[in-house]
Amino acid sequence: MFDIEIADYLYKIEVILALLGIDTIVTGLRPELARTVVDAGIDMSSINTFAHVKQALESIER
């Protein structure tokens, strides 16, 4: 239940930030949380996700 709540909060935060014109980047999601997101049917496709902070920073530099 905890993972579903976290996934829902992440999604809601991303929606609010998108309304403000802010792009969201998420790093280091645990595999269990990613599976929970998929199983719960939460569409987080608009959120840029990366395994590591280094990868996220490199994507910003491009």
N, CA, C and O atoms as a Tripos MOL2 file, in Angstrom:
@<TRIPOS>MOLECULE
protein
  248   247    62     0     0
PROTEIN
NO_CHARGES

@<TRIPOS>ATOM
      1 N           0.8260   -1.1900    0.0000 N.3       1 MET1
      2 CA          0.0000    0.0000    0.0000 C.3       1 MET1
      3 C           0.8720    1.2560    0.0000 C.2       1 MET1
      4 O           0.5420    2.2540   -0.6410 O.2       1 MET1
      5 N           1.9720    1.1930    0.7180 N.am      2 PHE2
      6 CA          2.8780    2.3420    0.8220 C.3       2 PHE2
      7 C           3.4080    2.7380   -0.5440 C.2       2 PHE2
      8 O           3.4650    3.9270   -0.8570 O.2       2 PHE2
      9 N           3.7960    1.7720   -1.3630 N.am      3 ASP3
     10 CA          4.3360    2.0730   -2.6900 C.3       3 ASP3
     11 C           3.3000    2.7090   -3.6000 C.2       3 ASP3
     12 O           3.6330    3.5840   -4.4000 O.2       3 ASP3
     13 N           2.0480    2.2830   -3.4900 N.am      4 ILE4
     14 CA          0.9970    2.8810   -4.3050 C.3       4 ILE4
     15 C           0.8090    4.3440   -3.9360 C.2       4 ILE4
     16 O           0.6260    5.1890   -4.8130 O.2       4 ILE4
     17 N           0.8520    4.6460   -2.6500 N.am      5 GLU5
     18 CA          0.7150    6.0330   -2.2100 C.3       5 GLU5
     19 C           1.8760    6.8910   -2.7180 C.2       5 GLU5
     20 O           1.6630    8.0170   -3.1680 O.2       5 GLU5
     21 N           3.0900    6.3710   -2.6500 N.am      6 ILE6
     22 CA          4.2570    7.1040   -3.1390 C.3       6 ILE6
     23 C           4.1370    7.3540   -4.6330 C.2       6 ILE6
     24 O           4.3790    8.4700   -5.0940 O.2       6 ILE6
     25 N           3.7700    6.3440   -5.3880 N.am      7 ALA7
     26 CA          3.6110    6.4990   -6.8360 C.3       7 ALA7
     27 C           2.5420    7.5330   -7.1500 C.2       7 ALA7
     28 O           2.7170    8.3560   -8.0490 O.2       7 ALA7
     29 N           1.4520    7.4970   -6.4270 N.am      8 ASP8
     30 CA          0.3730    8.4640   -6.6400 C.3       8 ASP8
     31 C           0.8450    9.8770   -6.3240 C.2       8 ASP8
     32 O           0.5460   10.8060   -7.0730 O.2       8 ASP8
     33 N           1.5730   10.0530   -5.2340 N.am      9 TYR9
     34 CA          2.1030   11.3760   -4.8870 C.3       9 TYR9
     35 C           3.0790   11.8880   -5.9410 C.2       9 TYR9
     36 O           3.0390   13.0620   -6.3080 O.2       9 TYR9
     37 N           3.9550   11.0100   -6.4270 N.am     10 LEU10
     38 CA          4.8920   11.4100   -7.4770 C.3      10 LEU10
     39 C           4.1450   11.8900   -8.7160 C.2      10 LEU10
     40 O           4.5040   12.9030   -9.3160 O.2      10 LEU10
     41 N           3.1200   11.1640   -9.0850 N.am     11 TYR11
     42 CA          2.3310   11.5390  -10.2540 C.3      11 TYR11
     43 C           1.6430   12.8900  -10.0360 C.2      11 TYR11
     44 O           1.6710   13.7510  -10.9150 O.2      11 TYR11
     45 N           1.0340   13.0720   -8.8810 N.am     12 LYS12
     46 CA          0.3380   14.3290   -8.5900 C.3      12 LYS12
     47 C           1.3040   15.5180   -8.5590 C.2      12 LYS12
     48 O           0.9760   16.6010   -9.0430 O.2      12 LYS12
     49 N           2.4730   15.3150   -7.9970 N.am     13 ILE13
     50 CA          3.4850   16.3770   -7.9730 C.3      13 ILE13
     51 C           3.9000   16.7320   -9.3900 C.2      13 ILE13
     52 O           4.0460   17.9090   -9.7210 O.2      13 ILE13
     53 N           4.0920   15.7130  -10.2340 N.am     14 GLU14
     54 CA          4.4880   15.9680  -11.6250 C.3      14 GLU14
     55 C           3.4150   16.7580  -12.3570 C.2      14 GLU14
     56 O           3.7320   17.6660  -13.1250 O.2      14 GLU14
     57 N           2.1550   16.4240  -12.1320 N.am     15 VAL15
     58 CA          1.0540   17.1370  -12.7960 C.3      15 VAL15
     59 C           1.0480   18.6040  -12.3840 C.2      15 VAL15
     60 O           0.9030   19.4860  -13.2310 O.2      15 VAL15
     61 N           1.2010   18.8660  -11.1120 N.am     16 ILE16
     62 CA          1.2190   20.2480  -10.6170 C.3      16 ILE16
     63 C           2.4050   21.0100  -11.1960 C.2      16 ILE16
     64 O           2.2530   22.1470  -11.6410 O.2      16 ILE16
     65 N           3.5790   20.3960  -11.1940 N.am     17 LEU17
     66 CA          4.7580   21.0640  -11.7410 C.3      17 LEU17
     67 C           4.6140   21.3160  -13.2360 C.2      17 LEU17
     68 O           5.0460   22.3570  -13.7310 O.2      17 LEU17
     69 N           4.0170   20.3820  -13.9560 N.am     18 ALA18
     70 CA          3.8030   20.5610  -15.4000 C.3      18 ALA18
     71 C           2.8850   21.7550  -15.6540 C.2      18 ALA18
     72 O           3.0940   22.5040  -16.6080 O.2      18 ALA18
     73 N           1.8810   21.9360  -14.8170 N.am     19 LEU19
     74 CA          0.9900   23.0930  -14.9580 C.3      19 LEU19
     75 C           1.7370   24.4080  -14.7610 C.2      19 LEU19
     76 O           1.3470   25.4460  -15.2950 O.2      19 LEU19
     77 N           2.8030   24.3450  -13.9930 N.am     20 LEU20
     78 CA          3.6410   25.5260  -13.7600 C.3      20 LEU20
     79 C           4.7310   25.6720  -14.8100 C.2      20 LEU20
     80 O           5.5200   26.6160  -14.7610 O.2      20 LEU20
     81 N           4.7820   24.7350  -15.7690 N.am     21 GLY21
     82 CA          5.7860   24.7830  -16.8230 C.3      21 GLY21
     83 C           7.1250   24.1910  -16.4370 C.2      21 GLY21
     84 O           8.1440   24.4940  -17.0580 O.2      21 GLY21
     85 N           7.1310   23.3600  -15.4300 N.am     22 ILE22
     86 CA          8.3740   22.7600  -14.9350 C.3      22 ILE22
     87 C           8.4450   21.3000  -15.3860 C.2      22 ILE22
     88 O           7.5090   20.5290  -15.1770 O.2      22 ILE22
     89 N           9.5640   20.9340  -16.0050 N.am     23 ASP23
     90 CA          9.7920   19.5400  -16.3940 C.3      23 ASP23
     91 C          10.3090   18.7710  -15.1910 C.2      23 ASP23
     92 O          11.1720   19.2500  -14.4550 O.2      23 ASP23
     93 N           9.7750   17.5810  -15.0010 N.am     24 THR24
     94 CA         10.1370   16.7620  -13.8450 C.3      24 THR24
     95 C          11.0970   15.6600  -14.2690 C.2      24 THR24
     96 O          10.9210   15.0290  -15.3110 O.2      24 THR24
     97 N          12.1080   15.4410  -13.4500 N.am     25 ILE25
     98 CA         13.0540   14.3450  -13.6500 C.3      25 ILE25
     99 C          13.0930   13.5390  -12.3540 C.2      25 ILE25
    100 O          13.2360   14.0980  -11.2670 O.2      25 ILE25
    101 N          12.9640   12.2390  -12.4850 N.am     26 VAL26
    102 CA         13.0050   11.3500  -11.3270 C.3      26 VAL26
    103 C          14.1680   10.3880  -11.5170 C.2      26 VAL26
    104 O          14.3670    9.8480  -12.6060 O.2      26 VAL26
    105 N          14.9260   10.1780  -10.4640 N.am     27 THR27
    106 CA         16.0430    9.2300  -10.5240 C.3      27 THR27
    107 C          15.9310    8.2260   -9.3830 C.2      27 THR27
    108 O          15.3590    8.5120   -8.3310 O.2      27 THR27
    109 N          16.4870    7.0540   -9.6180 N.am     28 GLY28
    110 CA         16.6460    6.0580   -8.5670 C.3      28 GLY28
    111 C          15.3850    5.3930   -8.0710 C.2      28 GLY28
    112 O          15.3180    5.0170   -6.9000 O.2      28 GLY28
    113 N          14.3680    5.2310   -8.9240 N.am     29 LEU29
    114 CA         13.1820    4.5070   -8.4860 C.3      29 LEU29
    115 C          13.5270    3.0430   -8.2580 C.2      29 LEU29
    116 O          14.1730    2.4070   -9.0920 O.2      29 LEU29
    117 N          13.0960    2.5260   -7.1390 N.am     30 ARG30
    118 CA         13.3010    1.1100   -6.8580 C.3      30 ARG30
    119 C          12.4770    0.2660   -7.8350 C.2      30 ARG30
    120 O          11.3910    0.6830   -8.2360 O.2      30 ARG30
    121 N          12.9660   -0.8900   -8.2160 N.am     31 PRO31
    122 CA         12.2150   -1.7580   -9.1220 C.3      31 PRO31
    123 C          10.8170   -2.0950   -8.5900 C.2      31 PRO31
    124 O           9.8680   -2.2100   -9.3650 O.2      31 PRO31
    125 N          10.6950   -2.2530   -7.2740 N.am     32 GLU32
    126 CA          9.3980   -2.5780   -6.6880 C.3      32 GLU32
    127 C           8.3980   -1.4480   -6.9110 C.2      32 GLU32
    128 O           7.2230   -1.6940   -7.1840 O.2      32 GLU32
    129 N           8.8750   -0.1930   -6.7910 N.am     33 LEU33
    130 CA          7.9970    0.9490   -6.9970 C.3      33 LEU33
    131 C           7.6100    1.0600   -8.4660 C.2      33 LEU33
    132 O           6.4580    1.3600   -8.7830 O.2      33 LEU33
    133 N           8.5510    0.8240   -9.3560 N.am     34 ALA34
    134 CA          8.2470    0.8540  -10.7900 C.3      34 ALA34
    135 C           7.1990   -0.1940  -11.1280 C.2      34 ALA34
    136 O           6.2840    0.0820  -11.9040 O.2      34 ALA34
    137 N           7.3110   -1.3820  -10.5660 N.am     35 ARG35
    138 CA          6.3350   -2.4440  -10.7990 C.3      35 ARG35
    139 C           4.9650   -2.0450  -10.2480 C.2      35 ARG35
    140 O           3.9400   -2.3150  -10.8740 O.2      35 ARG35
    141 N           4.9480   -1.4090   -9.0880 N.am     36 THR36
    142 CA          3.6900   -0.9600   -8.4880 C.3      36 THR36
    143 C           3.0010    0.0600   -9.3710 C.2      36 THR36
    144 O           1.7830    0.0220   -9.5400 O.2      36 THR36
    145 N           3.7860    0.9830   -9.9400 N.am     37 VAL37
    146 CA          3.2350    1.9990  -10.8430 C.3      37 VAL37
    147 C           2.5550    1.3260  -12.0300 C.2      37 VAL37
    148 O           1.4300    1.6750  -12.3870 O.2      37 VAL37
    149 N           3.2330    0.3720  -12.6330 N.am     38 VAL38
    150 CA          2.6860   -0.3310  -13.7930 C.3      38 VAL38
    151 C           1.4400   -1.1210  -13.3970 C.2      38 VAL38
    152 O           0.4170   -1.0530  -14.0790 O.2      38 VAL38
    153 N           1.5240   -1.8640  -12.3060 N.am     39 ASP39
    154 CA          0.3960   -2.6920  -11.8710 C.3      39 ASP39
    155 C          -0.8230   -1.8460  -11.4990 C.2      39 ASP39
    156 O          -1.9600   -2.2770  -11.6940 O.2      39 ASP39
    157 N          -0.5920   -0.6470  -10.9650 N.am     40 ALA40
    158 CA         -1.6920    0.2270  -10.5600 C.3      40 ALA40
    159 C          -2.2780    0.9980  -11.7350 C.2      40 ALA40
    160 O          -3.3120    1.6520  -11.6030 O.2      40 ALA40
    161 N          -1.6150    0.9200  -12.8830 N.am     41 GLY41
    162 CA         -2.1150    1.6210  -14.0650 C.3      41 GLY41
    163 C          -1.8850    3.1170  -14.0330 C.2      41 GLY41
    164 O          -2.5790    3.8650  -14.7220 O.2      41 GLY41
    165 N          -0.9230    3.5620  -13.2450 N.am     42 ILE42
    166 CA         -0.6070    4.9890  -13.1740 C.3      42 ILE42
    167 C           0.2700    5.3370  -14.3660 C.2      42 ILE42
    168 O           1.3110    4.7160  -14.5770 O.2      42 ILE42
    169 N          -0.1500    6.3320  -15.1500 N.am     43 ASP43
    170 CA          0.5810    6.7270  -16.3550 C.3      43 ASP43
    171 C           1.6270    7.7810  -15.9990 C.2      43 ASP43
    172 O           1.3160    8.9630  -15.8580 O.2      43 ASP43
    173 N           2.8530    7.3360  -15.8580 N.am     44 MET44
    174 CA          3.9470    8.2470  -15.5420 C.3      44 MET44
    175 C           4.8400    8.4530  -16.7580 C.2      44 MET44
    176 O           6.0130    8.7990  -16.6160 O.2      44 MET44
    177 N           4.2920    8.2430  -17.9500 N.am     45 SER45
    178 CA          5.0870    8.3470  -19.1630 C.3      45 SER45
    179 C           5.5690    9.7710  -19.4350 C.2      45 SER45
    180 O           6.5250    9.9660  -20.1860 O.2      45 SER45
    181 N           4.9220   10.7600  -18.8370 N.am     46 SER46
    182 CA          5.3420   12.1420  -19.0570 C.3      46 SER46
    183 C           6.5160   12.5440  -18.1620 C.2      46 SER46
    184 O           7.0780   13.6280  -18.3210 O.2      46 SER46
    185 N           6.8810   11.6770  -17.2310 N.am     47 ILE47
    186 CA          7.9860   11.9730  -16.3120 C.3      47 ILE47
    187 C           9.2700   11.3750  -16.8720 C.2      47 ILE47
    188 O           9.3210   10.1900  -17.2020 O.2      47 ILE47
    189 N          10.2960   12.1960  -16.9760 N.am     48 ASN48
    190 CA         11.6150   11.7060  -17.3950 C.3      48 ASN48
    191 C          12.2210   10.9390  -16.2330 C.2      48 ASN48
    192 O          12.3830   11.4870  -15.1430 O.2      48 ASN48
    193 N          12.5570    9.6790  -16.4560 N.am     49 THR49
    194 CA         13.1390    8.8580  -15.4010 C.3      49 THR49
    195 C          14.5150    8.3550  -15.8130 C.2      49 THR49
    196 O          14.7640    8.0390  -16.9760 O.2      49 THR49
    197 N          15.3900    8.2920  -14.8360 N.am     50 PHE50
    198 CA         16.7600    7.8300  -15.0560 C.3      50 PHE50
    199 C          17.1800    6.9620  -13.8760 C.2      50 PHE50
    200 O          16.7020    7.1390  -12.7560 O.2      50 PHE50
    201 N          18.0710    6.0330  -14.1440 N.am     51 ALA51
    202 CA         18.5450    5.1400  -13.0910 C.3      51 ALA51
    203 C          19.4370    5.8680  -12.0930 C.2      51 ALA51
    204 O          19.4170    5.5690  -10.8990 O.2      51 ALA51
    205 N          20.2210    6.8260  -12.5900 N.am     52 HIS52
    206 CA         21.1910    7.5110  -11.7450 C.3      52 HIS52
    207 C          21.1400    9.0140  -11.9680 C.2      52 HIS52
    208 O          20.7350    9.4790  -13.0340 O.2      52 HIS52
    209 N          21.5450    9.7600  -10.9730 N.am     53 VAL53
    210 CA         21.5860   11.2200  -11.0670 C.3      53 VAL53
    211 C          22.5310   11.6470  -12.1880 C.2      53 VAL53
    212 O          22.2610   12.6210  -12.8910 O.2      53 VAL53
    213 N          23.6300   10.9260  -12.3550 N.am     54 LYS54
    214 CA         24.5870   11.2600  -13.4100 C.3      54 LYS54
    215 C          23.9060   11.2360  -14.7780 C.2      54 LYS54
    216 O          24.1260   12.1290  -15.5960 O.2      54 LYS54
    217 N          23.0900   10.2280  -15.0270 N.am     55 GLN55
    218 CA         22.3780   10.1380  -16.2990 C.3      55 GLN55
    219 C          21.4150   11.3100  -16.4770 C.2      55 GLN55
    220 O          21.2970   11.8600  -17.5720 O.2      55 GLN55
    221 N          20.7350   11.6870  -15.4120 N.am     56 ALA56
    222 CA         19.8080   12.8210  -15.4720 C.3      56 ALA56
    223 C          20.5380   14.1150  -15.7910 C.2      56 ALA56
    224 O          20.0820   14.9060  -16.6170 O.2      56 ALA56
    225 N          21.6620   14.3270  -15.1410 N.am     57 LEU57
    226 CA         22.4480   15.5370  -15.3880 C.3      57 LEU57
    227 C          22.9780   15.5790  -16.8160 C.2      57 LEU57
    228 O          23.0000   16.6360  -17.4470 O.2      57 LEU57
    229 N          23.4040   14.4230  -17.3220 N.am     58 GLU58
    230 CA         23.8810   14.3560  -18.6920 C.3      58 GLU58
    231 C          22.7540   14.6710  -19.6820 C.2      58 GLU58
    232 O          23.0010   15.2760  -20.7250 O.2      58 GLU58
    233 N          21.5450   14.2730  -19.3710 N.am     59 SER59
    234 CA         20.4210   14.5640  -20.2630 C.3      59 SER59
    235 C          20.0860   16.0480  -20.2770 C.2      59 SER59
    236 O          19.6320   16.5750  -21.2920 O.2      59 SER59
    237 N          20.3040   16.7120  -19.1740 N.am     60 ILE60
    238 CA         20.0470   18.1550  -19.0910 C.3      60 ILE60
    239 C          21.0710   18.9280  -19.8990 C.2      60 ILE60
    240 O          20.7430   19.9430  -20.5130 O.2      60 ILE60
    241 N          22.3080   18.4570  -19.9050 N.am     61 GLU61
    242 CA         23.3820   19.1340  -20.6200 C.3      61 GLU61
    243 C          23.1780   19.1010  -22.1150 C.2      61 GLU61
    244 O          23.6660   19.9850  -22.8190 O.2      61 GLU61
    245 N          22.4630   18.0960  -22.6270 N.am     62 ARG62
    246 CA         22.2630   17.9680  -24.0800 C.3      62 ARG62
    247 C          21.3520   18.9890  -24.6000 C.2      62 ARG62
    248 O          21.0790   19.0200  -25.8000 O.2      62 ARG62
@<TRIPOS>BOND
     1     1     2 1
     2     2     3 1
     3     3     4 2
     4     3     5 am
     5     5     6 1
     6     6     7 1
     7     7     8 2
     8     7     9 am
     9     9    10 1
    10    10    11 1
    11    11    12 2
    12    11    13 am
    13    13    14 1
    14    14    15 1
    15    15    16 2
    16    15    17 am
    17    17    18 1
    18    18    19 1
    19    19    20 2
    20    19    21 am
    21    21    22 1
    22    22    23 1
    23    23    24 2
    24    23    25 am
    25    25    26 1
    26    26    27 1
    27    27    28 2
    28    27    29 am
    29    29    30 1
    30    30    31 1
    31    31    32 2
    32    31    33 am
    33    33    34 1
    34    34    35 1
    35    35    36 2
    36    35    37 am
    37    37    38 1
    38    38    39 1
    39    39    40 2
    40    39    41 am
    41    41    42 1
    42    42    43 1
    43    43    44 2
    44    43    45 am
    45    45    46 1
    46    46    47 1
    47    47    48 2
    48    47    49 am
    49    49    50 1
    50    50    51 1
    51    51    52 2
    52    51    53 am
    53    53    54 1
    54    54    55 1
    55    55    56 2
    56    55    57 am
    57    57    58 1
    58    58    59 1
    59    59    60 2
    60    59    61 am
    61    61    62 1
    62    62    63 1
    63    63    64 2
    64    63    65 am
    65    65    66 1
    66    66    67 1
    67    67    68 2
    68    67    69 am
    69    69    70 1
    70    70    71 1
    71    71    72 2
    72    71    73 am
    73    73    74 1
    74    74    75 1
    75    75    76 2
    76    75    77 am
    77    77    78 1
    78    78    79 1
    79    79    80 2
    80    79    81 am
    81    81    82 1
    82    82    83 1
    83    83    84 2
    84    83    85 am
    85    85    86 1
    86    86    87 1
    87    87    88 2
    88    87    89 am
    89    89    90 1
    90    90    91 1
    91    91    92 2
    92    91    93 am
    93    93    94 1
    94    94    95 1
    95    95    96 2
    96    95    97 am
    97    97    98 1
    98    98    99 1
    99    99   100 2
   100    99   101 am
   101   101   102 1
   102   102   103 1
   103   103   104 2
   104   103   105 am
   105   105   106 1
   106   106   107 1
   107   107   108 2
   108   107   109 am
   109   109   110 1
   110   110   111 1
   111   111   112 2
   112   111   113 am
   113   113   114 1
   114   114   115 1
   115   115   116 2
   116   115   117 am
   117   117   118 1
   118   118   119 1
   119   119   120 2
   120   119   121 am
   121   121   122 1
   122   122   123 1
   123   123   124 2
   124   123   125 am
   125   125   126 1
   126   126   127 1
   127   127   128 2
   128   127   129 am
   129   129   130 1
   130   130   131 1
   131   131   132 2
   132   131   133 am
   133   133   134 1
   134   134   135 1
   135   135   136 2
   136   135   137 am
   137   137   138 1
   138   138   139 1
   139   139   140 2
   140   139   141 am
   141   141   142 1
   142   142   143 1
   143   143   144 2
   144   143   145 am
   145   145   146 1
   146   146   147 1
   147   147   148 2
   148   147   149 am
   149   149   150 1
   150   150   151 1
   151   151   152 2
   152   151   153 am
   153   153   154 1
   154   154   155 1
   155   155   156 2
   156   155   157 am
   157   157   158 1
   158   158   159 1
   159   159   160 2
   160   159   161 am
   161   161   162 1
   162   162   163 1
   163   163   164 2
   164   163   165 am
   165   165   166 1
   166   166   167 1
   167   167   168 2
   168   167   169 am
   169   169   170 1
   170   170   171 1
   171   171   172 2
   172   171   173 am
   173   173   174 1
   174   174   175 1
   175   175   176 2
   176   175   177 am
   177   177   178 1
   178   178   179 1
   179   179   180 2
   180   179   181 am
   181   181   182 1
   182   182   183 1
   183   183   184 2
   184   183   185 am
   185   185   186 1
   186   186   187 1
   187   187   188 2
   188   187   189 am
   189   189   190 1
   190   190   191 1
   191   191   192 2
   192   191   193 am
   193   193   194 1
   194   194   195 1
   195   195   196 2
   196   195   197 am
   197   197   198 1
   198   198   199 1
   199   199   200 2
   200   199   201 am
   201   201   202 1
   202   202   203 1
   203   203   204 2
   204   203   205 am
   205   205   206 1
   206   206   207 1
   207   207   208 2
   208   207   209 am
   209   209   210 1
   210   210   211 1
   211   211   212 2
   212   211   213 am
   213   213   214 1
   214   214   215 1
   215   215   216 2
   216   215   217 am
   217   217   218 1
   218   218   219 1
   219   219   220 2
   220   219   221 am
   221   221   222 1
   222   222   223 1
   223   223   224 2
   224   223   225 am
   225   225   226 1
   226   226   227 1
   227   227   228 2
   228   227   229 am
   229   229   230 1
   230   230   231 1
   231   231   232 2
   232   231   233 am
   233   233   234 1
   234   234   235 1
   235   235   236 2
   236   235   237 am
   237   237   238 1
   238   238   239 1
   239   239   240 2
   240   239   241 am
   241   241   242 1
   242   242   243 1
   243   243   244 2
   244   243   245 am
   245   245   246 1
   246   246   247 1
   247   247   248 2
@<TRIPOS>SUBSTRUCTURE
     1 MET1         2 RESIDUE 1 A MET
     2 PHE2         6 RESIDUE 1 A PHE
     3 ASP3        10 RESIDUE 1 A ASP
     4 ILE4        14 RESIDUE 1 A ILE
     5 GLU5        18 RESIDUE 1 A GLU
     6 ILE6        22 RESIDUE 1 A ILE
     7 ALA7        26 RESIDUE 1 A ALA
     8 ASP8        30 RESIDUE 1 A ASP
     9 TYR9        34 RESIDUE 1 A TYR
    10 LEU10       38 RESIDUE 1 A LEU
    11 TYR11       42 RESIDUE 1 A TYR
    12 LYS12       46 RESIDUE 1 A LYS
    13 ILE13       50 RESIDUE 1 A ILE
    14 GLU14       54 RESIDUE 1 A GLU
    15 VAL15       58 RESIDUE 1 A VAL
    16 ILE16       62 RESIDUE 1 A ILE
    17 LEU17       66 RESIDUE 1 A LEU
    18 ALA18       70 RESIDUE 1 A ALA
    19 LEU19       74 RESIDUE 1 A LEU
    20 LEU20       78 RESIDUE 1 A LEU
    21 GLY21       82 RESIDUE 1 A GLY
    22 ILE22       86 RESIDUE 1 A ILE
    23 ASP23       90 RESIDUE 1 A ASP
    24 THR24       94 RESIDUE 1 A THR
    25 ILE25       98 RESIDUE 1 A ILE
    26 VAL26      102 RESIDUE 1 A VAL
    27 THR27      106 RESIDUE 1 A THR
    28 GLY28      110 RESIDUE 1 A GLY
    29 LEU29      114 RESIDUE 1 A LEU
    30 ARG30      118 RESIDUE 1 A ARG
    31 PRO31      122 RESIDUE 1 A PRO
    32 GLU32      126 RESIDUE 1 A GLU
    33 LEU33      130 RESIDUE 1 A LEU
    34 ALA34      134 RESIDUE 1 A ALA
    35 ARG35      138 RESIDUE 1 A ARG
    36 THR36      142 RESIDUE 1 A THR
    37 VAL37      146 RESIDUE 1 A VAL
    38 VAL38      150 RESIDUE 1 A VAL
    39 ASP39      154 RESIDUE 1 A ASP
    40 ALA40      158 RESIDUE 1 A ALA
    41 GLY41      162 RESIDUE 1 A GLY
    42 ILE42      166 RESIDUE 1 A ILE
    43 ASP43      170 RESIDUE 1 A ASP
    44 MET44      174 RESIDUE 1 A MET
    45 SER45      178 RESIDUE 1 A SER
    46 SER46      182 RESIDUE 1 A SER
    47 ILE47      186 RESIDUE 1 A ILE
    48 ASN48      190 RESIDUE 1 A ASN
    49 THR49      194 RESIDUE 1 A THR
    50 PHE50      198 RESIDUE 1 A PHE
    51 ALA51      202 RESIDUE 1 A ALA
    52 HIS52      206 RESIDUE 1 A HIS
    53 VAL53      210 RESIDUE 1 A VAL
    54 LYS54      214 RESIDUE 1 A LYS
    55 GLN55      218 RESIDUE 1 A GLN
    56 ALA56      222 RESIDUE 1 A ALA
    57 LEU57      226 RESIDUE 1 A LEU
    58 GLU58      230 RESIDUE 1 A GLU
    59 SER59      234 RESIDUE 1 A SER
    60 ILE60      238 RESIDUE 1 A ILE
    61 GLU61      242 RESIDUE 1 A GLU
    62 ARG62      246 RESIDUE 1 A ARG
